[in-house]
Amino acid sequence: MLGAVLLFSLMGAGVKLASATHGAGEIVFFRAAVGLVLMGVVMRLRRVSLATHVPSMHLWRSLTGVTSLCLWFYAIGGLPLGTAVTLNYMSSVWVAMFLIGSAVLVAAPGSRNSVDGRLVAAVLAGFAGVALVLRPTIAEDQLWYGLCGLLSGLLAAMAYLQVSALGRAGEPEERVVLYFSLGGVLAGAGVASVTGGMTAPAQHTLQGLALLVGIGVLATAAQWMLTRAYSIGSALANSALQYMGIVFSFMLGVWLFNDPVTLQALAGMGLIIMAGLASTLLRNKIVRSPAATNTEN
């Protein structure tokens, strides 16, 4: 998960640079197209079949993930960047809420499926850190964009949980990423065709193409690592660790774009780091506990 968020942060810096000359639909298209090619090659080398016994799960994961991505780009266009990112990072809080609701409905207290309240606290502490770093604000005339940003976080949470379900169903990470990339290609092409944002082949520059391809490579590697993390790890622990992406993005912003450094932002980064470490330590204790071992047996 830490590797994934680092690569996603580098990808975000690339998107910020590429957005000066390319539309959002075109960036989404290239990001997904590169992933589709890379995952196709990897699956061929590893002899992973394209066939799946859970096509509806892949469809739902692609639909929620791609829609979340498109809504997030839309929200960024009408909101301050910090506000849009914060709303998207609400996905971790939604994950916690979904798991709590699931535990209340189907699991007895203390059972394997119950949600550890300390992990929920780590997620909420991480979100408080995000708010300190990004200092979100929404003006009255930005309410619609704010609702779209909030919905992007909700759909992202549903997509993450669907990735966990696909992992439990035995789906290889490569296949999950491939079908998600296919959905991104279709969505990116659709958005670009509607908005007229696709650059003609003859008008591409070497630097622009390098940025688009680099974004795709970084996104694919990050998506692969994220899929692996959610397939084998705790959804709540992963959610808390995802907040480290804000730390990485903050440092890249200072280095590449001369973003200001404030005490409030540093305090928020400290909360994010502590939330990530706490979630990892708590998960390790739960896995190694005698009760967990007996339940597994």
LINHUFEN-V130048 format. One record per backbone hydrogen bond with DSSP energy under -1.0 kcal/mol. NH is the residue of the N-H (numbers start at 1). CO is the residue of the C=O. E is the energy in kcal/mol with one decimal. If there is no record, write none. Layout:
nh=[NH:NH]
co=[CO:CO]
e=[E:E]
//
This chain:
nh=[5:6:7:8:9:10:11:12:13:14:15:16:17:18:19:21:22:27:28:29:30:31:32:33:34:35:36:37:38:39:40:41:42:43:44:45:46:48:58:59:60:61:62:63:64:65:66:67:68:69:70:71:72:73:74:75:76:77:79:84:85:86:87:88:89:91:92:94:95:96:97:98:99:100:101:102:103:104:105:106:107:111:114:120:121:122:123:124:125:126:127:128:129:130:131:132:133:134:135:142:143:146:147:148:149:150:151:152:153:154:155:156:157:158:159:160:161:162:163:164:165:166:167:168:169:170:171:176:177:178:179:180:181:182:183:184:185:186:187:188:189:190:191:192:193:194:195:196:197:203:204:209:210:211:212:213:214:215:216:217:218:219:220:221:222:223:224:225:226:227:228:229:230:231:232:233:238:239:240:241:242:243:244:245:246:248:249:250:251:252:253:254:255:256:257:259:266:267:268:269:270:271:272:273:274:275:276:277:278:279:280:281:282:283:284:285:286:287:288:293:294:295:296:297]
co=[1:2:3:4:5:6:7:8:9:10:11:12:13:14:15:18:18:23:24:25:26:27:28:29:30:31:32:33:34:35:36:37:38:39:40:41:42:43:54:55:56:57:58:59:60:61:62:63:64:65:66:67:68:69:70:71:72:73:75:80:81:82:83:84:85:88:89:90:91:92:93:94:95:96:97:98:99:100:101:102:103:108:111:116:117:118:119:120:121:122:123:124:125:126:127:128:129:130:131:139:140:142:143:144:145:146:147:148:149:150:151:152:153:154:155:156:157:158:159:160:161:162:163:164:165:167:166:172:173:174:175:176:177:178:179:180:181:182:183:184:185:186:187:188:189:190:191:192:192:200:201:205:206:207:208:209:210:211:212:213:214:215:216:217:218:219:220:221:222:223:224:225:226:227:228:229:234:235:236:237:238:240:241:242:243:244:245:246:247:248:249:250:251:252:253:253:262:263:264:265:266:267:268:269:270:271:272:273:274:275:276:277:278:279:280:281:282:283:284:289:290:291:292:293]
e=[-2.5:-1.9:-2.2:-2.5:-2.0:-2.1:-2.4:-2.4:-1.9:-1.8:-2.5:-2.2:-1.8:-2.8:-2.3:-1.8:-1.8:-2.0:-2.6:-2.4:-2.5:-2.6:-2.3:-2.9:-2.4:-1.3:-2.5:-2.1:-2.7:-2.7:-1.7:-2.1:-2.5:-2.7:-1.8:-2.6:-2.5:-2.8:-1.6:-2.4:-2.3:-2.4:-2.7:-2.7:-2.4:-2.4:-2.7:-1.9:-2.2:-2.0:-2.5:-2.6:-2.1:-2.2:-2.1:-2.6:-2.4:-1.4:-1.3:-2.2:-2.5:-2.1:-2.4:-1.9:-2.1:-1.6:-1.2:-2.4:-2.5:-2.0:-2.4:-2.9:-2.5:-2.3:-2.4:-2.3:-2.6:-2.4:-1.9:-2.6:-1.9:-2.0:-1.4:-1.6:-2.2:-1.8:-2.1:-2.4:-2.4:-2.2:-2.1:-2.0:-1.8:-2.1:-2.3:-1.8:-2.3:-2.7:-2.1:-1.7:-1.1:-2.3:-2.5:-2.0:-2.3:-2.5:-2.4:-1.9:-1.5:-1.8:-2.7:-2.0:-2.0:-1.8:-2.2:-2.4:-2.3:-1.8:-2.0:-1.9:-2.1:-2.4:-2.2:-2.1:-1.6:-1.3:-2.4:-1.8:-2.5:-2.3:-2.3:-1.8:-2.4:-2.2:-1.9:-2.0:-2.3:-2.0:-2.4:-3.0:-2.5:-2.0:-2.8:-2.6:-2.2:-1.8:-2.5:-1.6:-1.3:-1.7:-1.1:-2.6:-2.2:-2.1:-2.3:-2.9:-2.4:-2.6:-1.9:-2.5:-2.6:-2.6:-2.4:-2.4:-2.5:-2.9:-2.4:-2.1:-2.9:-2.6:-2.1:-2.4:-2.5:-1.5:-1.7:-2.1:-2.6:-1.9:-2.1:-2.3:-1.8:-1.2:-1.9:-2.2:-1.7:-2.4:-2.7:-2.5:-2.3:-2.3:-2.5:-2.1:-2.2:-3.4:-1.6:-1.8:-2.2:-2.5:-2.1:-2.3:-2.0:-2.0:-2.2:-2.5:-2.4:-2.4:-2.2:-2.5:-2.7:-2.3:-1.7:-2.5:-2.7:-2.0:-2.2:-2.1:-2.3:-2.5:-2.1:-2.1:-2.7:-2.2:-2.2:-2.2]
//
